[in-house]
Amino acid sequence: MASTYTAVKTQDGDWWIGWIEKVPGVNCQEPTHEGPLASLRETLREALEFNRQDCAHSQDRQWIMRA
């Protein structure tokens, strides 16, 4: 299942800053205009894999909810 994400980048001085909308923690800083997109792809891939692993591990735990 493919998903679409929106990358945003802006220049701050000599650096290009980028982030993925609606995905906290996926951001980067690169010295070139093209740099953030490659970094964001890799960072997003890693974040999604980490979230998948975390979800898989949490299914093995029993959760107690108290009202």
Contacts in CASP RR format, 6 or more apart in sequence:
PFRMAT RR
TARGET T0000
AUTHOR 0000-0000-0000
METHOD contacts of the structure
MODEL  1
MASTYTAVKTQDGDWWIGWIEKVPGVNCQEPTHEGPLASLRETLREALEF
NRQDCAHSQDRQWIMRA
5 20 0 8 1.000
5 21 0 8 1.000
5 22 0 8 1.000
5 23 0 8 1.000
5 44 0 8 1.000
6 20 0 8 1.000
6 21 0 8 1.000
6 22 0 8 1.000
7 18 0 8 1.000
7 19 0 8 1.000
7 20 0 8 1.000
7 21 0 8 1.000
7 36 0 8 1.000
7 37 0 8 1.000
7 40 0 8 1.000
8 18 0 8 1.000
8 19 0 8 1.000
8 20 0 8 1.000
8 21 0 8 1.000
9 16 0 8 1.000
9 17 0 8 1.000
9 18 0 8 1.000
9 19 0 8 1.000
9 33 0 8 1.000
9 36 0 8 1.000
9 37 0 8 1.000
10 16 0 8 1.000
10 17 0 8 1.000
10 18 0 8 1.000
11 17 0 8 1.000
11 33 0 8 1.000
14 31 0 8 1.000
15 29 0 8 1.000
15 30 0 8 1.000
15 31 0 8 1.000
16 29 0 8 1.000
16 30 0 8 1.000
16 31 0 8 1.000
16 32 0 8 1.000
16 33 0 8 1.000
16 35 0 8 1.000
16 36 0 8 1.000
17 27 0 8 1.000
17 28 0 8 1.000
17 29 0 8 1.000
17 36 0 8 1.000
18 27 0 8 1.000
18 28 0 8 1.000
18 29 0 8 1.000
18 30 0 8 1.000
18 36 0 8 1.000
18 39 0 8 1.000
18 40 0 8 1.000
19 25 0 8 1.000
19 26 0 8 1.000
19 27 0 8 1.000
19 28 0 8 1.000
19 40 0 8 1.000
20 26 0 8 1.000
20 27 0 8 1.000
20 40 0 8 1.000
20 43 0 8 1.000
20 44 0 8 1.000
23 44 0 8 1.000
23 47 0 8 1.000
25 47 0 8 1.000
26 40 0 8 1.000
26 43 0 8 1.000
26 44 0 8 1.000
26 47 0 8 1.000
27 40 0 8 1.000
27 43 0 8 1.000
28 35 0 8 1.000
28 36 0 8 1.000
28 39 0 8 1.000
28 40 0 8 1.000
28 43 0 8 1.000
29 36 0 8 1.000
30 36 0 8 1.000
30 39 0 8 1.000
END
